[in-house]
Amino acid sequence: MVAGLVIGSAMAASAQDRGTLEVRPLPPLANPSDPKLAAKQLFGRATEPANLQPSSIGFYAHGCLAGAEPLPMDGDAWQVMRPSRNRNWGNPALIGFLERFARAVPPATGWPGILVGDMSQPRGGPMLNGHASHQVGLDADVWLAPMPDHALSRSEREFMSSVNVVRSDRLDIDPGKWTPAHMALIETAAEQPEVERIFVNPAIKKAICRDARGDRSWLTKVRPMYGHDYHFHIRIKCPNGEASCESQAPVPPGEGCDASLAAWFRPNVLHPRPNPNARPAPPLTMARLPSACRQVLTAP
């Protein structure tokens, strides 16, 4: 059902923002039918999944999720972080993928397993803070830190940080933090057939381009993106048979280690000057989302 429960506060929630041990309710909306209301205000108040056939509806940054399933808080090779955000939901295809991928990590890296950050909200859709994508239950953030060999406490899950593997000048990885296990972790994810793209900090992509050996065909899936220095972002393909899911265009051919990568390290890209005349993009409203997302919101 849709209720007034918020995950922590409404401030920006990046991967390393601390969670909370106290989940406080959001105030009810004065006019939830207002056509100008930001859709994130509605989806951000949904605390349970829609009791509908599982379906990813729309595009990764422009849709919603029916019939979501939660990734269990603990598995044999994973633990969920920031549980107060209630963002450990996904299409059943993503849940199955993460469980299989997590179990492949220990033999590939020597780590006990993975720490999973944000996935999607119970009904997907735009989030109150933190992400533009993650809307259809096919995206997941995996921390660039190994799962400890013990069950984390609730406090540890809410407050501990991952590892920033990027050098302070943003031009390369930090050799004191980046390890062969990190490379093996990302390679293991990219080699999975369900994976559409993996987003990493450009410095991480640079290190992968420089150091990968043997079959490098998996590099094409690893794409540079702002941020992603404490975690990497896995995006899987639209599940077979889900006609309401909008696929992303195929990745460009090649390894992505050419001039397109070098462009990320130009000074104006690394250190952009603020534009005093810039205005934030208007938030998505329900009218701009697929029409089926209304049913997702109102379903029991």
N, C-alpha and C positions, 0 to 999 in steps of 0.2 A: 504494500500500500504506500501511498505518498503521505509522509508525515513530516513534522517540523523538527528534524534531527540534523545536526550539522557535525561534520568531522572537524573538531577543533574550532578554528576561527575562519573568517572569510579573507584573511590576508593571503598573499601569494604563497603557494605551497610548492616550492621546488623540492627536488629529491632529498635534499639534506635539511630542509626545515624540520624542526622538532615537532613531534606529535603532542598529544595531551593524554593525561590520565583521566580527565574529566570531559565527557562528551555533553555539550550543552545544547539545548534546543534552539533552533532558529525561530524567530517570531513568525506567526502566520502571515501570509500575504494578504494585503488589503483587497486586492482584486486580481486573483489568479487568472482570470479570463481576459485581462487587458492584452490586446494584440501587440502592444509595444513592450510588454514585459520580456525581459531577457529569458530565453529558454533555460539558461543555467540555474535560474532561481527555482524553477519547477523540478528539473532533474536533480539538482543538488539537495532537494528535500525528500527524494525517494530513498527509503532505507531498506526496501525489500524488492526482489525482482518481480517482473510482470509474469503472471501465471499464464504464459502463452507458449506456443511452439518455439523452440530456440531459433533465433534469427538475428543476424547482423543486418541492420537496415540503414542503407545509405553508405556514405563514404567515411573513411577513418576520422576525418575532422568535420563531419557534417552528417550526423545520423544518431541512431539510438540502438538499443539492444533489448530484445525480447527473450524470455526464458533463460536468463543468465544463471550461471552456476558459480559458486565461490571456490576459489582455490583454498583447500584446507590450510589452516594456520601453520601446521607442521606436517612435514612428510619425511620420508627416509633420507632425502637429499635436498630439502628446501625448508626455509622458514619465511614467513610473511612479515614484512616490516611495516611500521606505521599503521597498525590495525585500527587506530582511532579514525582514520580517514574513510574506512569502509570502501576501499577501492580495490579489493581483491576479487572482483567479479569479472567474468568473461564468457564468451561463447564457449559451449562445451568443447569445441575444437581447440580453443586456446588452453583450456584446463588440461586436456589430454596431452597437448604438446608440451606444456611446461613440466608436467610430471615426468614425461619421457626424457625431455632434455636434461632435467635436473639429475636424473639417474645416470645419464651419460657423462656428467661432469666429473665425478670422482676419478674414474679411470683415465680420463683425458688430461686432468689438471693436477691431481693429487689433493685437491680441496675436498673437504667433507661434503660439500654441496653448495647451493646458491642462496642468496638473500634476494627476495622478490619485493620490489617496491610497488609503485602504482600500476594498476591494470585499468579497470573501468569501474564506474559506479553501478549500483544494482540494476538500473535501467539504462545504463550508458548515457548518451547525450553530453552536451557541454557541461564542463565542471565549473564550480564556483571559483576555482583558482587552479593554477599550476600547469594546465595543458590545453593545447588547441585540439590535439587529436585524442586518442584513447576513448572515442565516443561509441564505437560499435563492438567492443569486446574482443578485439583482435590485436591489441597492443599491450606490451608489458615491459616494465623497466626492471633490469637485473643489476644489482649493485656490483661494483668492481672491487669487491671484498669477499673473501671466502666465508661461508657459513661456519660459525664456530662448531666445535665438536660436542657442544652441550646445548640444551634447550635454553633459548634466551628468555629472560623475564619480560613481563609486559613493559616495565620501565626501560629496559635495554632496547626493546623494539621501538619504543617511541622516541628515545633520546640519543642513542648512539649514532655515530656518523659512519659513512662509507670512507673510501680512500680516494683522494684526488690524485690521479696518476699523471696529470698534465703539469709541465713546468710552469713556473710563475710568469714567464714572459709569453706563454701561450704558443710558443713556436715549435715545441716538441714535447715528448713525454718526459716525465721526471724519472731518470734512471734509477733513483733510489726507491721508487714506488712501483714502477712498471716491471713486470716479471714475465718469464716465458709462460707461466700459468695463465696470465691475462690473455696472451695471444692465443693459447690453446682454448680458453673459454669462448672467445669470440669466434674462433674458427669452428669449434664444435657446434655453436648455434647456427652459423652461416651455412654449414653443410647439411642442415636438416631440410628436407624437400618442402616442408610447409612454409618455410621462411620466405617472405617477400623482400624485406629489407631489414638492415640493422643500421641504426644511427649511432655514430660515435663522434667525439670531439675531433676536429680536423687533425690535431696533433697525434691522436691515436691512429687515425687512418694513415698518416705519414709513417708512423712506426711500423704499421702492418705492411705497407708497401715496401719499406726498406728491408724488413726482416723475414717476411714469409718465404718459405722454401717449399720445394716440391710442387705439387699441384696447386696452382694459385687461382683456380677458377672461382673459388668462393669469394675472392676479393671484390667481385663486381657487386655483390649484395651489400657490402659494407660502405655506407655513405656518410660523408662528413656533414655535421649539423652543429649549430651553436649549442653551447652547454655540453651535456653528456661527458663530463670529465670525472664524475663520481659513479656514473652508471652508464650502461648502454641500453638502447631501446630496441626491442624485438617486435617486428610487425609480421604477422603471418597472413597468408593468402585468404581470400574469401573461401569459405568451405564449399565443397561441391554440393550443388543442388540448391544453394541459397540465392535465388534470383534477385532478392531485394538488396543484396550486398554489392556495392560498387567497387570494382577492382581498381587498383592503382596501375598506371601505365607501367609497362615493363622497364626494368632498370636499363640504362644505356649500355651498349656493348663495351667490352674492355674492362680493365682492372680498376679504372678510376684513379690512376696514379699519375695523371698527366697534368696539363696546364689547368684543368678544372679544379684540381686539388690545390695547386700553387696559389690560385686566386684567393683562397681562404686566408692566406698569410700576408696579404697586402695590408699596409698600416691602416688604411681607411676601413678595412673590414675588421681587423683585430681591435681597433680602437675608434669606432665610429663617433663622429661628432653629433651631439644631440641637435635635432632640428626644432627650433623654438616654435615653428609654425605647424608642426606635425600634430595631427589629431588622432586619437585612438580609433580604431575601426569600430563601427557600431556592433554591439553584441548580436549573436544569432537570436532570432525570435522563432516561435513555433511555425510561423508562416514560411520561414526559410528552411525548415527541416522537412524531410519526407513526410507526407501526410500520415503514413502509418505510425509515426511517432506519437500522434495524439492518442491512438489506441493503446500504445505502450504505457503512456502516462496514466490513463484512466483504468487500465485493467486491474483486477484484484491481485 
